Amino acid sequence: MEKNHVIELLPEYLDGLLNKTQKTTVEAHLKDCNSCSHELSELKKLFKVFKEEKETTPSGNLKTNFFEQIELEKQNNSKVVSLDNVSVQGKNNWTNNLLKIAASVVLLVGVYFFGKQQQEQISGKEIAHLADETQAFKQTAMLSLMGNKSASKRIQGVNFIEEFSDPDEAIVSALADRMLNDENTNVRRTAVEVLSEFTASETVKNSFIKALKTEKDPGIQITIIQVLGKIQEKKAAASMQYLLEQDDTQPYVKEELESVLPNII
Amino acid sequence: MKRIQITLLALIFCSILAAQEDYTQSLDGIEWVKVESKADIIVRTHGEKQLRIKAKASSKKPEKAKGLKLLGAGGSDNTDVGFYVVKEGNNLIVRNLRKWNNGNAEIYLPANQNISVTTNGTGQSDIRIYGFKGEIEANARLNGGIKIEDVSGPVTANSLNGGIDISFVEINQDSPITVYSTNGALDIKLPGDTPANLSLGSVNGEIYTNFEIKFPEKNGLKSVSTQKIRQTINGGGVKLQLKTTNGNIYLRKE
């Protein structure tokens, strides 16, 4: 019993992890016990080998060999006796086992990282695919809402643009169509407000210029004039001039035009 | 005793006569009732599942028009109460043919009916709507104002020159409420616990509210600056957009 007890402490003794009393007990025992001091020297050798061993990086074929390795390991394991009986079984088996276990650990870790990397690649593709599907779904929902009979629902559709970080041309065109052709003033005005966030688009700019000639609601006219004035769109000057010359243009709309036009030309 | 019975009978007979003068129309398969008018128009709810247009003494034809039909811009009187009513798909078009205010034309509909009311009069042509639970669209295209009471939305209201007053009993969270005007003021009353995403904007007018809208630089909650305000109240909910060009906005907590 005593022997075994000290053998169990040897690895920690070598690593300097024992407290003083344990250390003195082990050292006292080692002087008396040949088998234990022999064990100690064997352990020292083993530790040295471990230190000299270079870290191996697992290669791709590790995965394919994995199951064969497991089979091999199983057969070996059945022959091997547990670590507690090492001293009885002999030193060579003991060190072999330890090395095999170390190899298995390295193998497992390697397979883990290999698998993880593979999985990340796959899930990355899946996420991209899902994002595409969500985008398509949102687009369908938005277009269908904008075709609804109820003005409130069409406005909901127009506001749906907030769900898109980078709306494509189809959506922008559908919004421009609502702005130019919807029978309800609130839908057209909401479309103007929403589109004023996308003045970098040529489609949007051209629709605004077109709306200057077709839109009869003074509230919407003023909003469009302000947006075009802000981005100093030179192409809008002719349409603004046209609106300014119309008899039915409201005086406050003309005022707005007169204040914006000089900055554009 | 006999005299009382005769009087009663006479009274009943009279009331039946009066009732017969109302115009009624079934609403089977009708999704939207679209009312158009150049004069003031009042839309109310009733317990019947049909459209009823109240006949008013003042809506009677002048003596000289006996045997003749009233012609309006959008059709001829097919109701005997001065309206032209026609089905178009699942819409029911109800057009007021008179151009002057004939003692307020009143239309009665079930409370859950979706209605769209448009006035286009050069004179005063106000829209008044009371107590609907369905969707409401109201457009006062020229000089009329809009008053909508005891409704739950969604409401889509627009006016050119008239003001818009709306008081909500609750807010339907299904789809957005928009109230826009060019020159009119907006006066909107909501229950204090309404969850909503507010978007308020006035180009030249002011915005007033007693909802707690947080502004870093403004103190007090009386005037909350002009231009655009986006805020959530009571944790956020359906979108509520109030916009004017030249009018003020008053948003009240009930």
Interface residues (C-beta under 8 A of the other chain):
Chain A: K149 S150 A151 S152 K153 I155 Q156 N159 N184 T185 N186 V187 R189 T190 E193 D217 P218 G219 I222 T223 Q226 Y252
Chain B: E31 W32 N114 S116 E135 E137 N139 G153 P154 V155 T156 A157 N158 L160 S175 P176 I177 T178 Y180 S181 T182 N183 V203 K239 Q241 K243 T244 T245 N246
